[in-house]
Amino acid sequence: MTSLQGRTVVVTRPADQAADLIATLQQAGAQPLSLPTLSIEPRVLDQADRQKILDLDQYRAVICVSVNAARLGLDALADYWPQWPLHQLWYAVGPATGAAMQDWGVRVTVGQQGATSETLLDDPQLKMVAGERILILRGEGGRETLADTLRERGAQVDYLELYRRVQPSVDPAPLFAALDQTPLPILTVTSGDGLRNLMAVADKRLNRLQQCPLIVISGRLGEFARQQGFATVWQAASPATADIMATLNNNA
């Protein structure tokens, strides 16, 4: 028996990305509650987007910021590029994104510690980009740190936005039931949008939700969670299932 035996753990990942974490929680004796607070909706690419794809060989580096960008990016790029441009630099923000790019047939440099843009920006080749063009694959919106820093270093940066994040319709009843349990459920979130949506689902039970232990995947997200009134915040090293489980086992 582990400390997770019988403990409810709320998994807020998109439904099609939650299976691995849910299965691992079940193996550890926990009771996972799937409550997706985000859904990923592919964008219909317009002519400007297609032109960026056609100009792929004009970019010195391509940076993929998320697993979703990796999954959708290959489909978008491969339709136009059966063979990748030579001498291009490819980057992934975090090991999970790097793993999702492993079938691309390119040599990927993966930002490791913390899985953040700041980590990737420490790469020596991204510190000398004056006059270079760089393409960032991502969803609509999001942080501007990566692009802003590269532009400050003299690069021309373009976005290829492949998806949008939407709030799915979910039944709040299972969450309300979990909030009546003792001990309280453990919450897992991987983005600020996901946390905002979870708080919206909780609605009038928000005060109870804020009493739950909350696992986040970055210091920035942890600070945001505390600003929203969550007192017990545990930070995992990355969104990877192994890192989330290690955080659970060390704290639960």
N, C-alpha and C positions, 0 to 999 in steps of 0.2 A: 504494500500500500504506500502511495506517495502522498505528499501534502496536497496534491491536486485531486485526490480521490473524492469523487462526488461533487466537486466544486464547479459551479457554472462559470463558464468563460464566454463572454460575448464577442463574437467575431464579426467585425463590420466591413471586412473586405468585400469587393464586388463578388456576386454569387459564383461567377465562373473562375475566380481566383482563390477561393477559400478552401478547396477540397483538401489540400495538403496539410494545412494547419488544423482543420477539423479532424482529419484522420489521426494526426499526431496527438492531439488533445485526447481523443477517445482512447488511444493506446496507453496514455498516461493515467487513465481513470477519471478524467474530467468529463463534464457534461457541456460540450460546446453548444452555444446558441447562435445560429447564423442569422444575423440581422444586417444585411447589406445596406449601408448608408450612402453608397455611391454606385452608379452604373456607368459603364464606359460606352459611349455612343460614337462610332466612327463618323468622321466628317466626310462630306462629299467634296473632293478636291476641285478647286476652280482653276482657271487658266493660269493665274499667277503661281499657284502651287505646282501645277504641272511644268511650268517653265523652270522652276527651281530644280525639279527632278531632272529635266533635260540638261540643265547646266551643272549636273552633279560633278563632272570632272573639272569644273572651274573652282571648286572648293578645296582648300588645302586640308581641312579637317571636317569630319562629320561627328557630331556629339548626340548621343541618344540618352535621354534623361530618365526614362522609365521603362518598365516591362511592357506597358501598353504601347508606348512609342516603338519599341523594338518589334513587337508582334505585328503592328500595323505598318511599320516602316518598311519591313522586308517586302510585304505584298505590294506596296506602292512603288518602291524603287526597282524591284526585280522585273516588273512589267516593262520597264524602259531600259534596264541595264542587265542583260544576261551575263555580262562580264563586268566586274567592278573596275573603275579607273585605277591606273597604276599609281603607286607612290602616295596614295591618300592616307591620311591618319584617321583612325576610327576610335571613338571613345565611348565608354559606357559609365553612367553615374551609378556606381554600386554593383556588387557581385550578381544580384538577381537580374539586373538589366544585361550584364555581361553574359550570363548564362542563356538569356533569351536570344542573344545575338550569336550564339555559338554555331548555328547552322547557316550563317550568312556567308561563310567562306572568306572572311576578312580577318586580319590580325587586329584584335581589339585590345586597347589599353583600358583597364578597369580601375576606376577610383574605388579604393577599398575601405579604409577606416571611416566609419560613420556614414558612408554612402551619400555624401552631400556634394553639391556643386563646389563648395570651398575646397574639399579634398582634391577634386579633379583639377582645379585651377593651380594646384601646386606642381603639376606635371611640367617638367622643364620645357617641353616643346610648345606648351600653351602659354609660356611666359614670353616667347619670342614670335609674335604673330603680327607685327606691324606690317600693314599692306596686304595681309592675307584675307581671303574670304573663308568664313566658317558657317556651316549649316547646323542648326540645332533642331533635332526631331523631338517634338513634345506634344502635349495637349493644349487646348485653348487656355489662355491665361497662365497663371503660375508665377513663380518667382523670376525676377529679372537679374538676380545677382550674377549669374554666369555670363549672360550677354553683356551686361553693363561693364563687367570687369574686362572682358575680352575687347570691348570697344575702347575702354580706357587704355588698353595696351596697343591700340592702333589697328585692330582687326575690323573688317566689315562683316557683320553678323546678320544672318537671315534665319527666320523661323519657318519650319514646315510643320504646321499644326495638324495633327492627324486625327484627333478625337476631342470630344467634349465630355465633361463630367456632369451627370445629371443625378438628381435625387430620386431614387425609385420609391414607389408606393409600397410601404411595408405595414403589416399588422402590428400595432404596438402592444397587443395583449401579452405575448410571450415575454417582452421586456418588463412590463408592469408586474407580471407574476414573479420574475426573477428578482425584481427590486424588493419584493416582500420576503425574500429568503434571508435566513441567517446561516452562515455568513453571507454578506452581500456578494453579488457576482463580480468577477474581474472583467474589466472592459479592455479591449484592444482596438487601437485606432492607428492609422498610418498617414493621415493627412488632416490639415486644418478643416477642409471642407467636410471630410467624413465626421469629424468631431462636432462641427456645427449642426450637421444633419442629425446626428445622434441626439443632440440636445433638443432639437426640434421634435423628434419622435417622442422623447420623454415628456415634453410639454409640461403639464402641471406636476409631474413627478420629478422635475429637474433637481430640486433640492436633494432628493434621495439619490439620484444619479450621481450628483457631485460628491457623495460620500463613498462611492465605489472606488476601489483601487483601479488605476488607469495605466495601461502600458502604452508608451509612445515609442517612436523610432528615431527621434532626433532631439537634441537639446532645444532647438527652435520650437518644435512642436510641444515639448514639455513646458516651456515658458508660456506658450499660448494657452495650454490647458490650465496652468495655474492662474492665469489671468481670468479664465472663465469660471474659477471657483473650485477646481479640483485640487484637493489637498494632498492626496496620496498618489503620486505620479512616479512610475518606474520606467526608466529609459532602457530600451533594448539597443544593442549595437547596430542593428539594421532591421529591415522588414523581413529578413529571411526567417523561415519557420524555426530553424535551430536557435537563432538568437532570441526570438520571442519565447521559446520554450525555456531557454537558459534563464531568462529574466523571471519567468514564472516560478521555476524551481528554486531560484535564489531568494525569492521574496514571499511567495504564497505561504 
